[in-house]
Amino acid sequence: MTAPRASSFARVSLAVMTSRGQANLLGNIHGGEVVKLADSTAGAVAQRHSGGPAVTAALDEMVFLRPVHVGDIVRTLGQVNWAGRSSMEIGVRVETQPWNDPSVGSLHVASAYFVFVAVDADGASRPVPGLLPEDAEDERRLREAEIRRAHRLARRSEIEEGRRGAPS
């Protein structure tokens, strides 16, 4: 097993400029485009932290706070919030800035929590390094990730229990 890795080890930031081809019927950037960029960011983080291939297992939550406009520069910031035996929660923050006005600060437009599983060449899960939080913010992220994980597991258990008790 690999030694635990610091939370800063696998941080990733990606940026793109949006275009008309990504717009929805309202003229804003389609939410799916934002999810795709966030997933790509999370995938890079998971690959770095785990030291090999990792796949998206779940999009636990995606919160859109404001629209992304055609021409905006969109930047994602991702990091591991929690690492288990073979899975990791990756948090991604999405920010925008108008392409033509650098005086406007970055706006927080969305946040997402992805669960990734590290896989070997055969597609079976493989162990990942633990996570070493580096500051109070990382500790907060870890604590909140553990709460989200407990809720995911409880929800899955409750659904499975309900299915066992339901008539066929």
C-alpha positions as CSV (number, residue, x, y, z in Angstrom):
1,M,0.0,0.0,0.0
2,T,1.2,3.5,-0.9
3,A,1.8,6.0,1.9
4,P,-1.0,8.6,2.4
5,R,-0.8,11.6,0.2
6,A,-1.2,15.3,1.2
7,S,-4.4,16.9,0.0
8,S,-2.3,19.3,-2.2
9,F,-0.6,16.4,-4.1
10,A,-3.4,15.9,-6.6
11,R,-5.1,19.3,-6.9
12,V,-6.0,20.2,-10.4
13,S,-7.3,23.3,-12.2
14,L,-8.6,23.3,-15.7
15,A,-9.9,26.3,-17.8
16,V,-11.8,26.7,-21.0
17,M,-13.4,29.5,-22.9
18,T,-17.1,28.8,-23.7
19,S,-18.6,29.2,-27.1
20,R,-22.0,29.4,-28.8
21,G,-21.9,25.6,-29.6
22,Q,-22.2,24.9,-25.9
23,A,-25.2,27.1,-25.3
24,N,-28.7,25.8,-24.4
25,L,-32.0,27.2,-25.7
26,L,-31.8,30.1,-23.2
27,G,-28.4,31.2,-24.6
28,N,-26.4,30.1,-21.5
29,I,-23.9,27.3,-21.4
30,H,-25.7,24.0,-21.1
31,G,-25.4,22.5,-17.6
32,G,-24.1,19.2,-19.1
33,E,-21.1,21.0,-20.5
34,V,-20.3,22.3,-16.9
35,V,-20.8,18.7,-15.5
36,K,-18.5,17.3,-18.2
37,L,-15.7,19.8,-17.4
38,A,-16.1,19.1,-13.7
39,D,-16.0,15.3,-14.3
40,S,-12.8,15.7,-16.4
41,T,-11.2,17.7,-13.5
42,A,-12.3,15.2,-10.9
43,G,-10.9,12.4,-13.1
44,A,-7.5,14.1,-13.3
45,V,-7.5,14.5,-9.6
46,A,-8.4,10.9,-9.0
47,Q,-5.8,9.6,-11.4
48,R,-3.1,11.7,-9.7
49,H,-4.1,10.7,-6.2
50,S,-4.5,7.0,-6.9
51,G,-1.4,6.8,-9.2
52,G,-3.4,5.1,-12.0
53,P,-6.7,4.7,-13.7
54,A,-9.9,5.7,-11.9
55,V,-13.5,5.8,-13.0
56,T,-16.5,7.9,-12.1
57,A,-18.7,5.9,-9.8
58,A,-21.2,8.6,-8.8
59,L,-21.9,12.3,-9.1
60,D,-23.1,12.7,-5.5
61,E,-24.2,16.3,-5.9
62,M,-23.9,19.2,-8.4
63,V,-25.2,22.6,-7.4
64,F,-25.6,25.3,-10.0
65,L,-25.4,28.8,-8.3
66,R,-25.7,31.0,-11.4
67,P,-25.6,30.7,-15.2
68,V,-22.4,30.5,-17.3
69,H,-22.5,32.8,-20.3
70,V,-21.2,32.3,-23.8
71,G,-17.6,33.7,-23.9
72,D,-17.0,33.2,-20.2
73,I,-13.7,31.7,-19.1
74,V,-14.6,28.8,-17.0
75,R,-12.1,27.4,-14.5
76,T,-12.5,24.3,-12.3
77,L,-10.6,23.6,-9.2
78,G,-10.6,20.0,-7.9
79,Q,-9.1,18.1,-5.0
80,V,-9.5,14.9,-3.0
81,N,-11.8,15.4,0.0
82,W,-11.8,11.9,1.3
83,A,-10.0,8.6,0.4
84,G,-11.2,5.1,1.4
85,R,-9.9,1.6,0.5
86,S,-10.5,2.0,-3.3
87,S,-12.7,5.0,-3.6
88,M,-12.2,8.8,-3.3
89,E,-14.5,11.8,-3.1
90,I,-13.4,14.6,-5.3
91,G,-14.7,18.1,-4.8
92,V,-14.8,20.5,-7.7
93,R,-15.5,24.2,-7.6
94,V,-16.5,25.9,-10.9
95,E,-15.8,29.6,-11.4
96,T,-16.3,32.0,-14.3
97,Q,-14.9,35.3,-15.5
98,P,-15.9,37.3,-18.5
99,W,-13.4,36.8,-21.4
100,N,-13.3,40.5,-22.1
101,D,-13.1,42.1,-18.7
102,P,-10.2,41.0,-16.4
103,S,-11.3,43.6,-13.8
104,V,-14.3,41.4,-13.0
105,G,-13.3,38.9,-10.3
106,S,-14.1,35.2,-10.6
107,L,-17.6,34.2,-9.8
108,H,-18.4,30.9,-8.1
109,V,-21.0,29.3,-10.4
110,A,-21.2,25.6,-9.4
111,S,-19.9,23.0,-7.0
112,A,-19.8,19.2,-7.4
113,Y,-18.9,16.1,-5.4
114,F,-17.8,13.0,-7.4
115,V,-17.0,9.5,-6.2
116,F,-14.2,7.8,-8.2
117,V,-13.0,4.2,-7.8
118,A,-9.4,3.3,-8.7
119,V,-9.3,0.3,-11.1
120,D,-6.6,-2.1,-12.3
121,A,-6.0,-3.3,-15.9
122,D,-8.8,-5.8,-15.5
123,G,-11.3,-3.2,-14.3
124,A,-11.3,-4.5,-10.7
125,S,-11.0,-2.0,-7.8
126,R,-7.6,-1.4,-6.4
127,P,-6.3,0.3,-3.2
128,V,-5.7,4.0,-3.1
129,P,-3.4,6.0,-0.8
130,G,-4.9,7.6,2.3
131,L,-5.4,11.3,2.5
132,L,-3.4,13.7,4.7
133,P,-5.4,16.9,5.3
134,E,-3.0,19.9,5.5
135,D,-5.0,22.6,7.1
136,A,-8.3,23.5,8.8
137,E,-10.0,23.8,5.3
138,D,-8.9,20.3,4.4
139,E,-10.1,19.0,7.7
140,R,-13.5,20.6,7.1
141,R,-13.7,19.1,3.6
142,L,-12.8,15.6,5.0
143,R,-15.5,15.9,7.8
144,E,-18.2,16.9,5.3
145,A,-17.1,14.2,2.8
146,E,-17.6,11.6,5.6
147,I,-21.1,12.9,6.2
148,R,-22.0,12.7,2.5
149,R,-20.5,9.1,2.4
150,A,-22.6,8.1,5.4
151,H,-25.7,9.5,3.7
152,R,-24.9,7.6,0.4
153,L,-24.5,4.3,2.3
154,A,-27.6,4.8,4.4
155,R,-29.7,5.7,1.3
156,R,-28.4,2.7,-0.6
157,S,-29.2,0.4,2.4
158,E,-32.7,1.8,2.9
159,I,-33.5,1.4,-0.9
160,E,-32.2,-2.2,-0.9
161,E,-34.2,-3.0,2.3
162,G,-37.3,-1.6,0.7
163,R,-36.8,-3.7,-2.4
164,R,-36.4,-6.9,-0.4
165,G,-39.7,-6.2,1.4
166,A,-41.6,-5.1,-1.7
167,P,-43.8,-7.7,-3.5
168,S,-42.4,-8.9,-6.9
